[in-house]
Amino acid sequence: MNDKERCQLLETFANDTSIAKGGGIKVEYSEHYTRFTPTEGYGSFKCEDSKLLGEIIMGATHFLFWLNRNGYKIRKGVKKGVN
């Protein structure tokens, strides 16, 4: 997995968390920064939500690096029963 793919996967993961969805947080993630902005319709978000979301992203990032170092391949599967 190259850096661009890893960043896209982490951004998708972060935006799909209940903290981001429920807290009105949009995450942009790249090799150089992590940006949190309020989603449309939200004026702001809670500081503790952004702090926890940042820590979750950090953990996921370290896990992806560990997978890569140990030769694991990440691939998207097809869900059974989904059309």
PLY file of the C-alpha trace (Angstrom):
ply
format ascii 1.0
element vertex 83
property float x
property float y
property float z
element edge 82
property int vertex1
property int vertex2
end_header
0.00 0.00 0.00
1.50 3.31 -1.01
1.18 6.54 0.98
-1.66 7.94 -1.12
-3.73 4.76 -0.69
-2.99 4.66 3.05
-4.04 8.28 3.51
-7.25 7.74 1.56
-8.09 4.63 3.60
-7.47 6.47 6.88
-9.54 9.45 5.77
-12.44 7.18 4.79
-12.13 5.31 8.09
-12.08 8.53 10.14
-15.08 10.03 8.36
-17.03 6.80 8.86
-16.63 6.74 12.65
-19.61 7.54 14.85
-17.61 10.35 16.45
-17.17 12.13 13.10
-20.72 11.47 11.93
-22.45 12.31 15.21
-20.17 15.18 16.10
-20.37 16.92 12.75
-16.66 16.53 11.99
-15.23 16.25 8.49
-11.71 14.79 8.40
-9.11 15.48 5.73
-5.99 13.34 6.07
-2.75 13.49 4.11
0.90 12.61 4.60
1.49 16.08 6.05
-1.58 17.02 8.06
-4.88 15.99 9.62
-7.61 18.60 9.32
-10.90 18.64 11.21
-13.65 20.98 10.00
-17.33 21.17 10.92
-19.61 19.49 8.40
-22.26 21.59 6.72
-25.00 22.50 9.15
-22.68 22.39 12.17
-21.10 25.59 13.42
-18.51 23.84 15.54
-17.68 20.55 17.24
-16.53 19.49 20.69
-12.84 19.68 21.49
-12.94 16.28 23.22
-14.44 14.70 20.09
-11.65 16.00 17.89
-9.02 14.91 20.43
-10.41 11.37 20.62
-10.81 11.17 16.84
-7.19 12.26 16.40
-6.04 9.51 18.75
-8.14 6.90 16.93
-6.60 8.01 13.62
-3.12 7.79 15.14
-3.78 4.24 16.35
-5.12 3.20 12.95
-2.08 4.75 11.27
0.33 2.82 13.48
-1.64 -0.39 12.85
-1.40 0.09 9.06
2.35 0.68 9.33
2.68 -2.49 11.44
0.73 -4.49 8.85
2.99 -3.17 6.11
6.21 -3.92 8.04
5.06 -7.48 8.68
4.10 -8.25 5.08
0.31 -8.14 5.39
-1.68 -7.06 2.36
-4.78 -4.94 2.78
-7.52 -5.55 0.28
-11.16 -4.72 0.06
-13.45 -7.72 0.02
-16.93 -8.14 -1.31
-19.68 -8.34 1.30
-21.88 -11.39 0.94
-25.55 -10.70 0.38
-25.00 -7.10 -0.75
-26.16 -6.22 -4.25
0 1
1 2
2 3
3 4
4 5
5 6
6 7
7 8
8 9
9 10
10 11
11 12
12 13
13 14
14 15
15 16
16 17
17 18
18 19
19 20
20 21
21 22
22 23
23 24
24 25
25 26
26 27
27 28
28 29
29 30
30 31
31 32
32 33
33 34
34 35
35 36
36 37
37 38
38 39
39 40
40 41
41 42
42 43
43 44
44 45
45 46
46 47
47 48
48 49
49 50
50 51
51 52
52 53
53 54
54 55
55 56
56 57
57 58
58 59
59 60
60 61
61 62
62 63
63 64
64 65
65 66
66 67
67 68
68 69
69 70
70 71
71 72
72 73
73 74
74 75
75 76
76 77
77 78
78 79
79 80
80 81
81 82
